[in-house]
Amino acid sequence: MAARLNPAPSGPDLVDLRQLSARDLDPLLEEEVACWREELDWDFGKSADLVRRFVDLHALNGSAIMDNGEATAYLYYVLEENKGLVGDLYVRHDRRGLRYEDRLLDIALHAIREQPQINRVESQLLMLDFVPRRTLPFASDGAAYDRNFMSANLATADLREGAIGVPIFIQRWSDHYHDPAAQLIADAYAGHIDSRVNDQYRSVAGARRFLFNIVQFPGCGTFFRPASFAAFEALTGRLCGVTLASMVSPECGHITQICVSAAVRGKGVGHELLRRSLASLKDVGCHRASLTVTGVNEGAVALYENVGFRTIRNFSAYAWEWPG
């Protein structure tokens, strides 16, 4: 029998995920998979299967809200070094609202803060209700960053070559570029708002982990090497830009990262890298492509809109931080 974490006198119960089986979550996960497919053109099936596997191993940190024996919401989180990551939070469609979201976030943050080595928690949860300036659990330690989920129809996207104002050459992605790409990302995001959203951008070691996760794990889709590119300065051979792509469904690709060095910013390198990734996705039969971007990053938003991307969903990235 599932053990109650925080039984209430009436209403749904909060249950530790380690007390459940995948069968308990199956209807909720099936709805979530359908929701990702319908709203974002994204196959969430592999991620849902990972949740099932770790739930059955009783190895997944988090909670579910059970109502009359049925899971109506769940959240899981992972711990790595000094940081907690809220991996997912989903509420059944007919129960959506801040009540369940905040309840799950509150219990997770309390549990994470009890870990002495943890001093930061991050989350980027596409399926949360977007409520600008919402009051978060642990609000005094938290910050919210508005993000855009953008999508482009590759049949109508502008994939024409543009002018490049600096001599470069471009190669398809190779694992040999992993270390210089980590250095590029750390340099390019120094002082950038995205380094407040994702602290892996703050160091070369963090950027290296970020790249490893993109290539090895399905959180941002299945890494797709043929649509991933690296740009190099022609005179020095120095890496000056990268674009990485994944497949999130059979007919939809996703740009997981696009980054250029300060030395070539505004010279058309980012546009050319993006154009090549999108053209490659189109060539293998993708009808659409998507990406996410922080809303105040106006230059990047303008670049994506000029190519043909449109915002189809707003969401928030959250970060909580306290002294270690």
C-alpha positions as CSV (number, residue, x, y, z in Angstrom):
1,M,0.0,0.0,0.0
2,A,1.3,3.5,-0.8
3,A,2.5,5.4,2.2
4,R,1.2,8.9,2.7
5,L,3.8,11.7,2.9
6,N,1.4,14.4,4.0
7,P,-2.1,13.1,4.5
8,A,-4.8,15.7,4.4
9,P,-8.1,15.5,6.3
10,S,-9.9,15.6,2.9
11,G,-9.0,15.6,-0.7
12,P,-6.1,14.0,-2.6
13,D,-3.1,12.4,-0.9
14,L,0.6,13.1,-1.5
15,V,2.5,9.9,-2.0
16,D,6.3,9.2,-2.3
17,L,7.1,8.0,-5.9
18,R,9.2,5.2,-4.3
19,Q,6.0,3.7,-2.9
20,L,4.4,3.4,-6.3
21,S,4.8,1.3,-9.4
22,A,4.8,2.3,-13.0
23,R,1.3,0.8,-13.3
24,D,0.1,3.4,-10.9
25,L,1.4,6.2,-13.1
26,D,0.6,4.7,-16.5
27,P,-2.7,6.6,-17.2
28,L,-1.1,9.9,-16.2
29,L,2.0,9.2,-18.3
30,E,-0.1,8.2,-21.3
31,E,-2.0,11.5,-21.1
32,E,1.3,13.4,-20.8
33,V,2.7,11.7,-23.9
34,A,-0.4,12.6,-25.8
35,C,-0.2,16.2,-24.6
36,W,3.4,16.6,-25.7
37,R,2.6,15.2,-29.1
38,E,-0.5,17.3,-29.6
39,E,0.7,20.6,-28.2
40,L,4.5,20.5,-29.1
41,D,4.8,17.9,-31.8
42,W,7.2,16.1,-29.5
43,D,7.4,12.3,-28.8
44,F,7.7,12.2,-25.0
45,G,7.5,8.4,-25.0
46,K,11.2,7.7,-24.3
47,S,11.2,10.1,-21.3
48,A,8.0,8.5,-20.0
49,D,9.6,5.0,-20.3
50,L,12.6,6.2,-18.2
51,V,10.2,7.4,-15.5
52,R,8.4,4.0,-15.6
53,R,11.7,2.2,-15.3
54,F,13.1,4.2,-12.3
55,V,9.7,4.1,-10.6
56,D,9.6,0.4,-10.8
57,L,13.2,0.3,-9.4
58,H,11.9,2.5,-6.5
59,A,14.8,4.8,-7.3
60,L,13.1,8.0,-8.4
61,N,12.9,11.0,-6.0
62,G,9.6,12.8,-6.0
63,S,5.9,12.6,-5.3
64,A,2.5,11.9,-6.9
65,I,-0.9,13.2,-5.9
66,M,-3.3,10.3,-5.7
67,D,-7.1,10.9,-5.8
68,N,-9.3,7.9,-5.1
69,G,-6.4,5.6,-6.1
70,E,-5.6,7.4,-9.3
71,A,-2.5,9.5,-10.0
72,T,-3.6,13.0,-11.0
73,A,-0.2,14.7,-10.8
74,Y,3.5,13.8,-10.3
75,L,6.9,15.5,-9.9
76,Y,10.3,13.9,-9.9
77,Y,13.7,15.4,-9.3
78,V,17.4,14.4,-9.5
79,L,20.4,15.5,-7.5
80,E,23.8,16.1,-9.0
81,E,26.7,17.5,-7.0
82,N,25.4,20.7,-5.4
83,K,22.3,21.1,-7.5
84,G,18.8,19.7,-7.7
85,L,16.9,19.4,-11.0
86,V,13.2,19.2,-11.2
87,G,13.0,16.8,-14.1
88,D,9.2,16.9,-14.7
89,L,6.0,18.0,-13.2
90,Y,2.7,17.1,-14.9
91,V,-0.9,17.6,-13.7
92,R,-3.8,15.8,-15.3
93,H,-5.6,18.1,-17.7
94,D,-8.9,18.3,-15.8
95,R,-7.0,19.2,-12.6
96,R,-4.5,21.7,-13.9
97,G,-3.8,24.8,-11.8
98,L,-1.4,26.2,-9.3
99,R,-2.8,24.3,-6.4
100,Y,-1.3,20.9,-7.4
101,E,1.8,22.4,-9.0
102,D,2.7,24.4,-5.9
103,R,2.0,21.5,-3.6
104,L,4.4,19.3,-5.5
105,L,7.0,22.0,-5.8
106,D,6.8,22.8,-2.2
107,I,7.3,19.2,-0.9
108,A,10.2,18.7,-3.4
109,L,12.0,21.9,-2.4
110,H,11.7,21.0,1.2
111,A,13.1,17.6,0.6
112,I,16.0,18.9,-1.6
113,R,16.9,21.6,0.9
114,E,17.4,19.0,3.5
115,Q,20.4,17.7,1.5
116,P,23.4,19.5,3.0
117,Q,25.4,19.6,-0.3
118,I,22.6,21.2,-2.4
119,N,22.4,25.0,-2.7
120,R,20.6,25.4,-6.0
121,V,17.5,24.0,-7.7
122,E,16.6,24.5,-11.4
123,S,13.5,23.6,-13.4
124,Q,12.3,24.2,-17.0
125,L,8.9,22.7,-17.1
126,L,7.0,23.1,-20.3
127,M,3.7,21.7,-19.1
128,L,3.3,24.0,-16.1
129,D,0.7,26.7,-16.4
130,F,2.3,29.9,-17.5
131,V,1.5,32.5,-14.9
132,P,3.7,35.7,-15.2
133,R,4.9,36.8,-11.8
134,R,3.4,33.9,-10.0
135,T,4.3,33.5,-6.3
136,L,6.6,30.5,-6.0
137,P,7.2,28.3,-3.0
138,F,10.3,29.5,-1.3
139,A,9.8,32.8,-3.2
140,S,12.5,34.7,-1.4
141,D,15.1,32.3,-2.7
142,G,13.7,31.9,-6.2
143,A,13.7,33.7,-9.6
144,A,11.6,33.1,-12.7
145,Y,12.6,33.6,-16.3
146,D,10.1,33.8,-19.1
147,R,10.9,31.4,-22.0
148,N,9.4,30.9,-25.4
149,F,8.8,27.6,-27.1
150,M,9.1,28.4,-30.8
151,S,8.2,26.3,-33.8
152,A,8.8,26.7,-37.6
153,N,7.1,25.1,-40.6
154,L,10.1,23.9,-42.6
155,A,8.1,24.0,-45.8
156,T,7.7,27.8,-45.5
157,A,10.8,28.7,-43.5
158,D,13.3,31.1,-45.1
159,L,16.3,28.8,-45.6
160,R,18.1,31.0,-48.1
161,E,21.8,31.7,-47.6
162,G,22.7,35.0,-46.0
163,A,25.8,37.1,-46.1
164,I,28.5,36.1,-43.7
165,G,30.7,39.0,-42.6
166,V,33.8,37.0,-41.5
167,P,35.8,34.2,-43.2
168,I,34.7,30.9,-41.7
169,F,34.4,27.3,-42.7
170,I,31.7,24.9,-41.3
171,Q,31.9,21.2,-40.6
172,R,29.4,18.6,-39.4
173,W,29.6,18.0,-35.7
174,S,32.2,15.6,-34.4
175,D,32.9,14.4,-30.9
176,H,36.4,15.9,-31.3
177,Y,34.7,19.3,-31.0
178,H,33.3,18.6,-27.5
179,D,36.0,20.3,-25.4
180,P,36.4,23.4,-27.6
181,A,32.6,23.7,-27.7
182,A,32.4,23.6,-23.9
183,Q,35.0,26.5,-23.8
184,L,33.0,28.4,-26.4
185,I,29.7,28.0,-24.5
186,A,31.3,29.1,-21.2
187,D,32.8,32.1,-22.8
188,A,29.7,33.1,-24.9
189,Y,27.3,32.9,-21.9
190,A,29.5,34.7,-19.4
191,G,27.2,37.3,-17.8
192,H,24.3,36.2,-20.0
193,I,20.9,35.8,-18.5
194,D,20.8,32.2,-19.6
195,S,23.7,31.5,-17.2
196,R,21.2,32.4,-14.5
197,V,18.7,29.9,-15.9
198,N,21.2,27.1,-16.3
199,D,24.4,27.3,-14.2
200,Q,26.2,24.7,-16.4
201,Y,26.8,27.7,-18.7
202,R,29.0,29.3,-16.0
203,S,32.0,27.1,-16.4
204,V,33.8,24.9,-18.9
205,A,33.2,21.8,-16.8
206,G,29.5,22.6,-16.5
207,A,29.2,23.2,-20.3
208,R,31.0,19.9,-20.9
209,R,28.3,18.1,-18.8
210,F,25.6,20.0,-20.7
211,L,27.0,18.8,-24.0
212,F,27.3,15.2,-22.7
213,N,23.7,15.3,-21.6
214,I,22.5,16.5,-25.0
215,V,24.3,13.8,-26.9
216,Q,23.6,10.9,-24.5
217,F,20.2,11.4,-23.0
218,P,16.7,11.9,-24.5
219,G,15.6,14.9,-22.4
220,C,15.8,17.2,-25.5
221,G,15.1,14.4,-28.0
222,T,17.5,12.0,-29.7
223,F,20.7,13.8,-30.7
224,F,20.9,14.1,-34.5
225,R,24.5,14.4,-35.7
226,P,23.7,15.1,-39.4
227,A,21.9,18.4,-38.5
228,S,24.6,19.5,-36.0
229,F,27.4,21.8,-37.1
230,A,30.5,23.6,-36.0
231,A,31.9,26.8,-37.4
232,F,35.6,27.7,-37.4
233,E,37.5,31.0,-38.1
234,A,39.2,30.5,-41.4
235,L,42.4,32.2,-40.5
236,T,43.0,30.7,-37.0
237,G,41.0,27.4,-37.2
238,R,39.4,28.4,-33.8
239,L,35.9,27.2,-33.1
240,C,33.5,30.2,-33.3
241,G,30.1,28.6,-33.4
242,V,28.0,25.5,-32.9
243,T,24.5,24.4,-33.5
244,L,23.2,21.1,-32.2
245,A,20.0,19.4,-33.2
246,S,17.9,16.5,-32.1
247,M,14.9,14.5,-33.3
248,V,11.9,14.9,-31.0
249,S,9.4,13.0,-33.3
250,P,9.7,11.3,-36.7
251,E,8.7,14.5,-38.4
252,C,10.0,17.2,-36.0
253,G,13.5,18.3,-35.1
254,H,14.7,20.5,-32.3
255,I,17.6,22.9,-32.0
256,T,19.1,22.1,-28.6
257,Q,21.9,24.6,-28.7
258,I,23.1,27.5,-31.0
259,C,26.0,29.6,-29.8
260,V,28.6,31.8,-31.4
261,S,31.6,33.6,-30.0
262,A,31.7,37.3,-29.2
263,A,34.2,37.7,-32.0
264,V,31.7,36.8,-34.8
265,R,28.5,37.8,-33.2
266,G,26.3,39.8,-35.6
267,K,28.3,38.6,-38.6
268,G,25.7,36.1,-39.9
269,V,27.4,33.0,-38.4
270,G,24.5,32.1,-36.2
271,H,22.1,32.5,-39.0
272,E,24.1,30.2,-41.3
273,L,24.5,27.5,-38.6
274,L,20.8,27.6,-37.9
275,R,20.0,27.6,-41.7
276,R,22.1,24.5,-42.2
277,S,20.6,22.6,-39.3
278,L,17.1,23.4,-40.5
279,A,17.9,22.5,-44.1
280,S,19.4,19.2,-42.9
281,L,16.3,18.4,-40.9
282,K,14.1,19.2,-43.9
283,D,16.2,16.9,-46.1
284,V,15.5,13.9,-43.9
285,G,11.8,14.5,-43.9
286,C,11.1,16.8,-41.0
287,H,8.1,19.0,-41.5
288,R,8.7,21.2,-38.4
289,A,11.5,22.3,-36.1
290,S,11.3,23.8,-32.6
291,L,13.6,25.5,-30.1
292,T,13.4,27.4,-26.8
293,V,14.7,30.8,-26.0
294,T,14.6,33.3,-23.1
295,G,12.1,36.0,-24.0
296,V,14.4,39.0,-23.2
297,N,17.1,37.7,-25.5
298,E,15.7,39.9,-28.2
299,G,18.5,39.4,-30.7
300,A,18.0,35.6,-30.7
301,V,14.2,35.9,-30.9
302,A,14.5,38.2,-33.9
303,L,16.9,35.8,-35.7
304,Y,14.5,32.9,-35.2
305,E,11.5,35.0,-36.2
306,N,13.2,36.1,-39.4
307,V,13.8,32.5,-40.4
308,G,10.1,31.6,-39.7
309,F,9.8,30.6,-36.1
310,R,6.8,31.6,-34.1
311,T,6.2,31.3,-30.4
312,I,3.5,28.7,-29.7
313,R,3.9,28.4,-26.0
314,N,5.2,30.5,-23.1
315,F,6.7,28.9,-20.1
316,S,8.9,29.8,-17.1
317,A,12.3,28.6,-16.0
318,Y,12.7,28.7,-12.3
319,A,15.9,28.7,-10.2
320,W,16.2,28.7,-6.4
321,E,19.5,29.4,-4.8
322,W,20.7,29.7,-1.2
323,P,24.1,29.9,0.6
324,G,25.9,26.5,0.7
